[in-house]
């Protein structure tokens, strides 16, 4: 009943208003005139904090995260905003109304390989590619934090008569572990209305379910020593990234096999860069694809899958590596929609198709582990998808006449809530400032903390049709986009903050 009491009064005064209120437009103009450069200066500081999860240390106790939190607190106090440290969540707030609007984001980031960046990934690079602000976390999610702080600063400076308290909610564990966020929610009541700024425009109203499937191939002792043997299969950095690099080491490869592999490389085109090195009885294949967020694997090029495809049809020794290569070519392939994975593939009329990304491959002590990331729309439960994937793996193993590999699965349900009432104002703001008057709500493959909060939807920071660079090794946000985001976030906070009846 409480949820209905929140939604229904909003329905008419906000959704029926087709145009952005003048006061919201004036606030947005003020923010850009006075604080456009300040948001970039704040971003330049935020990216210097290496807020990457470390095993064995809670993020909120990690010195880098403590420095990050201290910096956010300093900015909040400088701007006349209040600050609360809840451990796994930081809250920067304005106003004291019992009605509250949450602006949801996160300060932790994914790892970055420094060798793949022109400058340090933890230093804002505004020079290498003019117009782009390059660093780990720029798009996901430190630029949105910098922008939201300036929007709140504007609301405070203009002394707007807010009927809702506005809270910037910064998770410190979004990229690694959602349980600390959930724990905070057991002792802290979240706002009744929430807008995450951790995804895409125009408005994201549905998110696919996140899935992880880990397949472990145990060492095999009775392999035929005369056949080519995959001794090492390696690639990928973390499960939510399309792997950019892969390596396969093979011993006992004869000249005919090497010739076939070279011919396949020659016919492969330019999407993947391969290198084949021969050394006595050993060959090493390396592949370089393109990293991307695994929520949108179609934007990347999977180096592991493409490297394995070079060996399709080759008779390999029955080792963990040989089985892993056959598994990849049989059930995964180089596609991204799970078409080869038994009955796993399906699509939803609004949320689109299931996507499947082979994220990492690791060889250790003679065994091989593959990690697969799925993003699943409505239409199947998590249990049904898990059953389909386990059946496909079992069927593959039985067809080869050997025991099934060990499989570990983690699945979440898709987020497909009722259409929240504040979608109307968000769409109106987007249409007003972009001119894209046919914009409609969308679904995404990613998962954000919006799904953990009442009436949670996403509003930017990435534009429709633009390639999302978060989680890639070339993450950036454009200077132009930051300015546009500042306009839209300030207008959105003003509109929703001043209309609570």
RODO-2510 file (C-alpha; in nm, 4 decimals, decimal comma):
residues 501
     n   res          X          Y          Z
     1     x     0,0000     0,0000     0,0000
     2     x     0,2891     0,2346     0,0746
     3     x     0,4142     0,1873    -0,2791
     4     x     0,0743     0,2831    -0,4241
     5     x     0,0637     0,5898    -0,2050
     6     x     0,3959     0,6965    -0,3539
     7     x     0,3163     0,6356    -0,7177
     8     x    -0,0431     0,7391    -0,7682
     9     x    -0,0217     1,1029    -0,6492
    10     x     0,2686     1,1526    -0,8882
    11     x     0,0839     1,0320    -1,1885
    12     x    -0,0999     1,3470    -1,2878
    13     x     0,1023     1,6571    -1,1883
    14     x     0,4271     1,5199    -1,3286
    15     x     0,3477     1,2841    -1,6144
    16     x     0,0844     1,5137    -1,7586
    17     x     0,3286     1,8033    -1,7813
    18     x     0,4588     1,7812    -2,1366
    19     x     0,7218     2,0536    -2,1119
    20     x     1,0168     2,1086    -1,8837
    21     x     0,9182     2,3739    -1,6287
    22     x     1,0822     2,7141    -1,6700
    23     x     1,2407     2,6943    -1,3269
    24     x     1,4067     2,3642    -1,4164
    25     x     1,5369     2,5149    -1,7405
    26     x     1,6785     2,8170    -1,5581
    27     x     1,8506     2,5953    -1,3035
    28     x     2,0066     2,3857    -1,5810
    29     x     2,1328     2,6976    -1,7584
    30     x     2,2789     2,8283    -1,4328
    31     x     2,4611     2,5011    -1,3668
    32     x     2,6268     2,5009    -1,7088
    33     x     2,7164     2,8708    -1,6932
    34     x     2,8823     2,8466    -1,3528
    35     x     2,9896     2,4865    -1,2936
    36     x     3,0578     2,3191    -1,6280
    37     x     3,4349     2,3395    -1,5825
    38     x     3,4127     2,2544    -1,2129
    39     x     3,2574     1,9157    -1,2898
    40     x     3,5599     1,8262    -1,5033
    41     x     3,7972     1,9367    -1,2265
    42     x     3,6107     1,7145    -0,9805
    43     x     3,6207     1,4244    -1,2278
    44     x     3,9967     1,4699    -1,2657
    45     x     4,0322     1,4160    -0,8909
    46     x     3,7833     1,1293    -0,8635
    47     x     3,9609     0,9131    -1,1216
    48     x     4,2901     0,9326    -0,9293
    49     x     4,1427     0,7173    -0,6537
    50     x     4,2035     0,3519    -0,7463
    51     x     3,8698     0,2332    -0,6182
    52     x     3,9099    -0,1273    -0,7352
    53     x     3,8010    -0,4103    -0,5067
    54     x     4,0823    -0,6053    -0,3413
    55     x     4,0308    -0,9573    -0,2150
    56     x     4,0116    -0,9804     0,1616
    57     x     3,9546    -0,6083     0,2217
    58     x     3,6030    -0,4586     0,2389
    59     x     3,5894    -0,1698    -0,0043
    60     x     3,4802     0,0786     0,2600
    61     x     3,7933    -0,0077     0,4642
    62     x     4,0326     0,0108     0,1685
    63     x     4,2570     0,3232     0,1957
    64     x     4,1815     0,4252    -0,1637
    65     x     3,8085     0,4143    -0,0967
    66     x     3,8562     0,6069     0,2275
    67     x     4,0415     0,8793     0,0344
    68     x     3,7613     0,8806    -0,2233
    69     x     3,4978     0,9156     0,0511
    70     x     3,6931     1,1959     0,2185
    71     x     3,7114     1,3861    -0,1093
    72     x     3,3358     1,3505    -0,1696
    73     x     3,2708     1,4689     0,1866
    74     x     3,4920     1,7744     0,1333
    75     x     3,3069     1,8677    -0,1843
    76     x     2,9699     1,8187    -0,0155
    77     x     3,0657     2,0464     0,2720
    78     x     3,2113     2,3037     0,0324
    79     x     2,8815     2,3120    -0,1588
    80     x     2,6661     2,3385     0,1546
    81     x     2,5329     1,9827     0,1309
    82     x     2,5081     1,7228     0,4059
    83     x     2,7097     1,4015     0,3997
    84     x     2,6496     1,0610     0,5567
    85     x     2,8899     0,7668     0,5488
    86     x     2,6961     0,4401     0,5792
    87     x     2,9954     0,2189     0,5044
    88     x     2,9157     0,0579     0,1706
    89     x     2,7103     0,3645     0,0697
    90     x     2,7855     0,7368     0,0811
    91     x     2,4947     0,9822     0,0802
    92     x     2,5197     1,3492    -0,0183
    93     x     2,1919     1,5250     0,0536
    94     x     2,0005     1,8495     0,0213
    95     x     1,6776     1,9300     0,2053
    96     x     1,4868     1,7839     0,4988
    97     x     1,1544     1,6723     0,3546
    98     x     1,0239     1,3267     0,4386
    99     x     0,9605     1,2774     0,0669
   100     x     1,2942     1,1896    -0,0926
   101     x     1,4449     1,1536    -0,4384
   102     x     1,7470     0,9254    -0,4766
   103     x     2,0116     0,9794    -0,7460
   104     x     2,1913     0,6461    -0,7552
   105     x     2,5476     0,5869    -0,8732
   106     x     2,8702     0,4150    -0,7666
   107     x     3,2307     0,5069    -0,6966
   108     x     3,4002     0,1707    -0,7410
   109     x     3,5457     0,0752    -1,0784
   110     x     3,6693    -0,2291    -1,2641
   111     x     4,0406    -0,3158    -1,2932
   112     x     4,2415    -0,1611    -1,5764
   113     x     4,5511    -0,2841    -1,7573
   114     x     4,7934     0,0142    -1,7645
   115     x     4,9771    -0,1260    -2,0681
   116     x     4,6666    -0,0652    -2,2811
   117     x     4,6286     0,3038    -2,2006
   118     x     4,8259     0,5964    -2,3428
   119     x     4,8407     0,7468    -1,9954
   120     x     4,7698     0,5932    -1,6596
   121     x     4,4075     0,4751    -1,6442
   122     x     4,3912     0,6599    -1,3120
   123     x     4,4834     0,9969    -1,4574
   124     x     4,2366     1,2021    -1,6574
   125     x     4,3619     1,2227    -2,0154
   126     x     4,2070     1,5131    -2,2037
   127     x     4,4851     1,5523    -2,4590
   128     x     4,5378     1,2229    -2,6428
   129     x     4,2028     1,2467    -2,8189
   130     x     4,0665     1,6016    -2,8124
   131     x     3,7067     1,6163    -2,6967
   132     x     3,7330     1,2950    -2,4939
   133     x     3,7990     1,2586    -2,1218
   134     x     3,9742     0,9239    -2,0879
   135     x     4,0308     0,7290    -1,7641
   136     x     3,8966     0,4289    -1,5786
   137     x     3,5579     0,5204    -1,4370
   138     x     3,4874     0,8244    -1,6520
   139     x     3,1706     0,6805    -1,8016
   140     x     3,1116     0,4239    -1,5280
   141     x     3,0538     0,6074    -1,2922
   142     x     3,2744     0,8940    -1,1777
   143     x     3,1684     1,1511    -1,4363
   144     x     2,8045     1,1072    -1,3303
   145     x     2,9109     1,1633    -0,9679
   146     x     3,0976     1,4827    -1,0609
   147     x     2,7984     1,6041    -1,2608
   148     x     2,5432     1,5212    -0,9929
   149     x     2,7462     1,7097    -0,7310
   150     x     2,7350     2,0244    -0,9452
   151     x     2,3614     1,9812    -1,0020
   152     x     2,3007     1,9561    -0,6272
   153     x     2,5283     2,2546    -0,5743
   154     x     2,3108     2,4512    -0,8145
   155     x     1,9878     2,3583    -0,6357
   156     x     2,1432     2,4689    -0,3066
   157     x     2,2790     2,7964    -0,4454
   158     x     1,9510     2,8918    -0,6107
   159     x     1,7640     2,8161    -0,2860
   160     x     1,4962     2,6286    -0,4755
   161     x     1,1828     2,5460    -0,2705
   162     x     1,2293     2,1690    -0,2756
   163     x     0,9356     1,9545    -0,1712
   164     x     1,1576     1,6471    -0,1862
   165     x     1,4911     1,5938    -0,0207
   166     x     1,7409     1,5045    -0,2947
   167     x     2,0060     1,2449    -0,2110
   168     x     2,3069     1,1414    -0,4183
   169     x     2,3534     0,7756    -0,3244
   170     x     2,7039     0,6481    -0,4044
   171     x     2,7578     0,2728    -0,3737
   172     x     3,1126     0,1564    -0,3066
   173     x     3,0542    -0,2062    -0,4097
   174     x     2,8406    -0,2023    -0,7253
   175     x     3,1095    -0,3570    -0,9454
   176     x     3,2030    -0,6399    -0,7110
   177     x     2,9411    -0,7369    -0,4523
   178     x     2,5840    -0,6175    -0,4020
   179     x     2,5380    -0,7780    -0,0605
   180     x     2,6878    -0,4823     0,1335
   181     x     2,4361    -0,2508    -0,0385
   182     x     2,1552    -0,4865     0,0585
   183     x     2,2853    -0,4962     0,4164
   184     x     2,2750    -0,1164     0,4397
   185     x     1,9125    -0,1260     0,3225
   186     x     1,8233    -0,3360     0,6292
   187     x     1,9151    -0,0419     0,8549
   188     x     1,8534     0,2588     0,6308
   189     x     1,5296     0,3436     0,4524
   190     x     1,5990     0,4418     0,0894
   191     x     1,4163     0,7222    -0,0916
   192     x     1,0731     0,6428    -0,2276
   193     x     1,1634     0,7595    -0,5795
   194     x     1,4980     0,6729    -0,7415
   195     x     1,6841     0,7647    -1,0578
   196     x     2,0118     0,5855    -1,1259
   197     x     2,2696     0,7545    -1,3492
   198     x     2,4640     0,4399    -1,4321
   199     x     2,3398     0,3396    -1,7753
   200     x     2,1758     0,4841    -2,0866
   201     x     1,9285     0,7428    -2,2047
   202     x     1,6429     0,8039    -2,2686
   203     x     1,5087     0,6098    -1,9660
   204     x     1,5937     0,2520    -1,8753
   205     x     1,2934     0,0733    -1,7284
   206     x     1,4109    -0,2879    -1,7546
   207     x     1,7397    -0,4695    -1,6942
   208     x     1,8339    -0,8216    -1,7929
   209     x     1,9221    -1,0782    -1,5309
   210     x     2,2936    -1,1270    -1,4635
   211     x     2,4336    -1,4773    -1,4892
   212     x     2,7704    -1,6381    -1,4274
   213     x     2,8552    -1,9917    -1,5381
   214     x     3,1946    -2,1312    -1,4397
   215     x     3,2985    -2,4525    -1,6151
   216     x     3,5992    -2,6404    -1,4757
   217     x     3,7786    -2,9056    -1,6796
   218     x     3,9850    -3,1277    -1,4538
   219     x     4,3309    -3,2548    -1,5565
   220     x     4,3189    -3,5672    -1,7739
   221     x     4,5934    -3,8236    -1,7118
   222     x     4,5535    -4,0641    -2,0045
   223     x     4,5849    -3,8232    -2,2969
   224     x     4,7273    -3,9534    -2,6244
   225     x     5,0812    -3,8141    -2,6132
   226     x     5,1223    -3,8271    -2,9912
   227     x     4,8400    -3,5821    -3,0680
   228     x     4,8676    -3,2033    -3,0554
   229     x     4,8128    -3,1037    -2,6947
   230     x     4,6728    -2,7750    -2,5665
   231     x     4,8940    -2,6993    -2,2675
   232     x     4,7702    -2,3507    -2,1981
   233     x     4,4522    -2,1578    -2,2692
   234     x     4,4446    -1,8111    -2,1225
   235     x     4,2461    -1,4928    -2,1777
   236     x     4,0253    -1,2218    -2,0377
   237     x     4,0479    -1,0033    -1,7294
   238     x     3,7134    -1,0217    -1,5453
   239     x     3,3681    -1,1642    -1,5991
   240     x     3,1894    -0,8438    -1,6995
   241     x     3,4272    -0,7645    -1,9859
   242     x     3,4528    -0,9021    -2,3393
   243     x     3,8088    -1,0435    -2,3474
   244     x     4,0508    -0,8455    -2,5596
   245     x     4,3429    -1,0897    -2,5335
   246     x     4,3824    -1,4653    -2,5604
   247     x     4,6704    -1,7118    -2,5734
   248     x     4,6819    -2,0793    -2,6711
   249     x     4,9984    -2,2916    -2,6391
   250     x     5,0086    -2,6239    -2,8231
   251     x     5,2771    -2,8926    -2,8279
   252     x     5,3146    -3,1678    -3,0905
   253     x     5,1603    -2,9583    -3,3670
   254     x     5,2857    -3,0911    -3,6998
   255     x     5,3611    -2,8840    -4,0084
   256     x     5,0261    -2,9617    -4,1705
   257     x     4,8349    -2,8335    -3,8680
   258     x     5,0450    -2,5177    -3,8531
   259     x     4,9771    -2,4584    -4,2219
   260     x     4,6000    -2,4947    -4,1712
   261     x     4,6042    -2,2492    -3,8813
   262     x     4,8013    -1,9950    -4,0841
   263     x     4,5518    -2,0286    -4,3690
   264     x     4,2628    -1,9650    -4,1299
   265     x     4,4385    -1,6590    -3,9926
   266     x     4,4910    -1,5280    -4,3449
   267     x     4,1182    -1,5629    -4,4176
   268     x     4,0028    -1,4185    -4,0850
   269     x     3,9957    -1,0525    -4,1838
   270     x     4,1017    -0,7586    -3,9728
   271     x     3,8632    -0,7808    -3,6765
   272     x     4,1100    -0,9897    -3,4771
   273     x     4,4869    -0,9567    -3,4834
   274     x     4,6615    -1,2919    -3,4568
   275     x     5,0228    -1,3877    -3,4073
   276     x     5,1531    -1,7435    -3,4426
   277     x     5,4972    -1,8239    -3,3093
   278     x     5,6772    -2,1559    -3,3619
   279     x     5,9476    -2,2810    -3,1238
   280     x     6,0728    -2,6378    -3,1632
   281     x     5,7714    -2,8611    -3,0862
   282     x     5,5569    -2,5791    -2,9527
   283     x     5,3346    -2,3180    -3,1163
   284     x     5,1849    -2,0176    -2,9439
   285     x     4,8793    -1,8420    -3,0821
   286     x     4,7911    -1,4972    -2,9506
   287     x     4,4789    -1,3078    -3,0446
   288     x     4,3794    -0,9479    -2,9834
   289     x     4,0137    -0,8538    -3,0131
   290     x     3,8280    -0,5606    -2,8620
   291     x     3,7216    -0,5204    -2,5005
   292     x     3,3696    -0,4083    -2,4185
   293     x     3,1175    -0,4329    -2,1375
   294     x     2,9813    -0,7860    -2,1387
   295     x     2,6308    -0,6427    -2,1071
   296     x     2,6769    -0,5402    -2,4728
   297     x     2,9056    -0,8096    -2,6147
   298     x     2,8082    -0,7124    -2,9693
   299     x     3,0263    -0,4033    -2,9214
   300     x     3,3357    -0,6148    -2,8545
   301     x     3,5366    -0,8831    -3,0310
   302     x     3,5954    -1,1909    -2,8183
   303     x     3,9616    -1,2891    -2,8459
   304     x     3,9170    -1,6235    -2,6660
   305     x     3,6328    -1,7416    -2,8884
   306     x     3,8088    -1,6341    -3,2072
   307     x     4,1377    -1,7956    -3,1046
   308     x     3,9592    -2,1228    -3,0260
   309     x     3,7881    -2,1096    -3,3662
   310     x     4,1285    -2,1439    -3,5328
   311     x     4,1419    -2,4981    -3,3913
   312     x     3,7906    -2,6046    -3,4871
   313     x     3,8013    -2,9453    -3,6544
   314     x     4,1552    -3,0225    -3,5370
   315     x     4,2091    -3,3533    -3,3575
   316     x     4,3553    -3,2614    -3,0217
   317     x     4,4774    -3,4737    -2,7318
   318     x     4,2093    -3,5443    -2,4718
   319     x     4,3321    -3,2997    -2,2075
   320     x     4,1554    -3,0319    -2,0093
   321     x     4,2755    -2,7810    -2,2675
   322     x     4,1552    -2,9922    -2,5591
   323     x     3,8159    -3,0372    -2,3998
   324     x     3,7875    -2,6657    -2,3268
   325     x     3,8643    -2,5784    -2,6910
   326     x     3,6035    -2,8252    -2,8153
   327     x     3,3516    -2,6953    -2,5611
   328     x     3,4033    -2,3364    -2,6797
   329     x     3,3698    -2,4229    -3,0468
   330     x     3,0687    -2,6497    -2,9929
   331     x     2,8589    -2,4559    -2,7424
   332     x     2,9817    -2,0951    -2,7529
   333     x     3,1272    -2,0068    -3,0920
   334     x     3,1982    -1,6499    -3,1920
   335     x     2,8365    -1,5322    -3,1669
   336     x     2,6913    -1,3437    -2,8710
   337     x     2,3340    -1,4719    -2,8431
   338     x     2,3854    -1,8293    -2,7214
   339     x     2,2548    -1,9835    -3,0432
   340     x     2,4786    -2,2901    -3,0067
   341     x     2,4218    -2,3409    -2,6335
   342     x     2,1391    -2,5942    -2,6431
   343     x     1,8064    -2,4290    -2,5613
   344     x     1,9632    -2,1273    -2,3901
   345     x     1,8885    -1,8775    -2,6673
   346     x     1,5612    -1,6831    -2,6505
   347     x     1,4378    -1,3254    -2,6739
   348     x     1,1787    -1,0980    -2,5185
   349     x     0,9596    -0,8621    -2,7209
   350     x     1,0831    -0,5560    -2,5274
   351     x     1,4042    -0,6579    -2,3538
   352     x     1,5541    -0,8270    -2,6580
   353     x     1,7677    -1,1424    -2,6794
   354     x     1,9753    -1,3249    -2,4232
   355     x     2,3434    -1,2435    -2,4664
   356     x     2,6293    -1,4742    -2,3779
   357     x     2,9942    -1,3770    -2,3348
   358     x     3,2876    -1,6131    -2,2757
   359     x     3,4703    -1,3806    -2,0380
   360     x     3,7800    -1,5570    -1,9083
   361     x     3,9855    -1,8704    -1,9597
   362     x     4,2437    -1,9816    -1,7033
   363     x     4,4834    -2,2766    -1,7032
   364     x     4,6207    -2,3919    -1,3692
   365     x     4,7729    -2,7203    -1,2506
   366     x     4,6689    -2,8976    -1,5695
   367     x     4,3047    -2,7904    -1,5446
   368     x     4,1130    -2,5192    -1,7273
   369     x     3,8336    -2,2930    -1,6037
   370     x     3,6043    -2,0973    -1,8334
   371     x     3,3790    -1,8178    -1,7077
   372     x     3,0672    -1,7285    -1,9064
   373     x     2,8548    -1,4202    -1,8444
   374     x     2,4889    -1,4202    -1,9504
   375     x     2,2427    -1,1318    -1,9586
   376     x     1,8928    -1,2762    -1,9674
   377     x     1,5645    -1,0985    -2,0484
   378     x     1,2206    -1,1775    -1,9130
   379     x     1,0658    -1,4908    -2,0599
   380     x     1,2570    -1,7507    -1,8602
   381     x     1,3227    -1,7733    -1,4913
   382     x     1,6811    -1,7916    -1,3712
   383     x     1,6188    -2,1541    -1,2746
   384     x     1,4923    -2,2393    -1,6238
   385     x     1,7942    -2,0805    -1,7912
   386     x     2,0313    -2,2584    -1,5549
   387     x     1,8592    -2,5888    -1,6317
   388     x     1,8911    -2,5296    -2,0073
   389     x     2,2602    -2,4469    -1,9789
   390     x     2,3394    -2,7429    -1,7537
   391     x     2,1542    -2,9720    -1,9936
   392     x     2,3575    -2,8422    -2,2872
   393     x     2,6849    -2,8968    -2,1001
   394     x     2,5831    -3,2476    -1,9925
   395     x     2,4733    -3,3332    -2,3464
   396     x     2,8040    -3,2099    -2,4866
   397     x     3,0032    -3,4228    -2,2394
   398     x     2,7946    -3,7343    -2,3011
   399     x     2,8339    -3,6895    -2,6737
   400     x     3,2101    -3,6943    -2,6273
   401     x     3,2000    -3,9975    -2,3994
   402     x     3,3533    -3,8385    -2,0931
   403     x     3,2384    -3,7091    -1,7581
   404     x     3,0720    -3,3702    -1,7448
   405     x     3,2940    -3,0859    -1,6235
   406     x     3,2248    -2,9299    -1,2887
   407     x     2,9773    -2,6453    -1,3300
   408     x     2,9035    -2,3608    -1,0915
   409     x     2,6148    -2,1250    -1,1689
   410     x     2,4977    -1,7922    -1,0305
   411     x     2,1839    -1,6398    -1,1811
   412     x     1,9605    -1,3435    -1,1031
   413     x     1,6142    -1,2644    -1,2296
   414     x     1,5566    -0,9846    -1,4828
   415     x     1,4321    -0,6506    -1,3545
   416     x     1,1108    -0,5610    -1,5347
   417     x     0,8992    -0,3478    -1,2998
   418     x     0,5724    -0,1710    -1,3519
   419     x     0,6197     0,1544    -1,5404
   420     x     0,7093     0,4122    -1,2696
   421     x     0,5357     0,7478    -1,2893
   422     x     0,8488     0,9634    -1,3095
   423     x     0,9296     0,8275    -1,6554
   424     x     0,7224     1,1124    -1,8020
   425     x     0,9382     1,3957    -1,6646
   426     x     1,2600     1,2093    -1,7477
   427     x     1,1534     1,1591    -2,1087
   428     x     1,0436     1,5216    -2,1316
   429     x     1,3828     1,6436    -2,0085
   430     x     1,5660     1,4192    -2,2548
   431     x     1,3504     1,5266    -2,5483
   432     x     1,3823     1,8943    -2,4609
   433     x     1,7623     1,8972    -2,4458
   434     x     1,8385     1,6536    -2,7283
   435     x     1,5606     1,7203    -2,9795
   436     x     1,4969     1,3448    -3,0023
   437     x     1,1199     1,3762    -2,9741
   438     x     1,0483     1,0110    -3,0561
   439     x     1,2428     0,8832    -2,7548
   440     x     1,0843     0,5985    -2,5610
   441     x     1,1819     0,3900    -2,2550
   442     x     1,4350     0,1147    -2,3193
   443     x     1,5801    -0,2042    -2,1737
   444     x     1,9505    -0,2810    -2,1177
   445     x     2,1676    -0,5866    -2,0742
   446     x     2,3453    -0,4479    -1,7700
   447     x     2,2364    -0,4614    -1,4111
   448     x     2,2468    -0,1587    -1,1810
   449     x     2,1589    -0,0832    -0,8207
   450     x     1,8389     0,0793    -0,9472
   451     x     1,6763    -0,2625    -0,9192
   452     x     1,7387    -0,2693    -0,5432
   453     x     1,5470     0,0523    -0,4745
   454     x     1,1799     0,1557    -0,4939
   455     x     1,0721     0,2853    -0,8349
   456     x     1,4275     0,2648    -0,9656
   457     x     1,4981     0,3576    -1,3286
   458     x     1,8117     0,4750    -1,5106
   459     x     1,8691     0,8097    -1,6793
   460     x     2,1998     0,8252    -1,8681
   461     x     2,4848     0,9041    -1,8821
   462     x     2,5266     0,7409    -2,2263
   463     x     2,3402     0,8442    -2,5385
   464     x     2,1255     0,6135    -2,7522
   465     x     2,3275     0,4457    -3,0249
   466     x     2,6627     0,5447    -2,8752
   467     x     2,9078     0,2692    -2,7917
   468     x     2,9298     0,2180    -2,4176
   469     x     3,2961     0,2263    -2,3119
   470     x     3,2646     0,1417    -1,9428
   471     x     3,4629    -0,1749    -1,8536
   472     x     3,6703    -0,1393    -2,1709
   473     x     4,0395    -0,0539    -2,1889
   474     x     3,9502     0,2713    -2,3640
   475     x     3,6902     0,4162    -2,1319
   476     x     3,5922     0,7759    -2,1867
   477     x     3,3161     1,0309    -2,1779
   478     x     3,3129     1,3248    -2,4155
   479     x     3,3401     1,6791    -2,2900
   480     x     3,0239     1,7617    -2,4825
   481     x     2,8348     1,4786    -2,3142
   482     x     2,9308     1,5987    -1,9673
   483     x     2,7841     1,9401    -2,0443
   484     x     2,4638     1,7862    -2,1773
   485     x     2,4418     1,5609    -1,8717
   486     x     2,4782     1,8605    -1,6428
   487     x     2,1859     2,0322    -1,8134
   488     x     1,9640     1,7257    -1,7969
   489     x     2,0541     1,6159    -1,4444
   490     x     2,0007     1,9644    -1,3029
   491     x     1,6659     1,9999    -1,4814
   492     x     1,5607     1,6519    -1,3698
   493     x     1,6532     1,7084    -1,0043
   494     x     1,4807     2,0462    -1,0038
   495     x     1,1614     1,9145    -1,1593
   496     x     1,1302     1,6030    -0,9456
   497     x     1,2590     1,7802    -0,6352
   498     x     1,0053     2,0604    -0,6542
   499     x     0,7038     1,8412    -0,7343
   500     x     0,6078     1,5988    -0,4608
   501     x     0,2340     1,6492    -0,4464
***
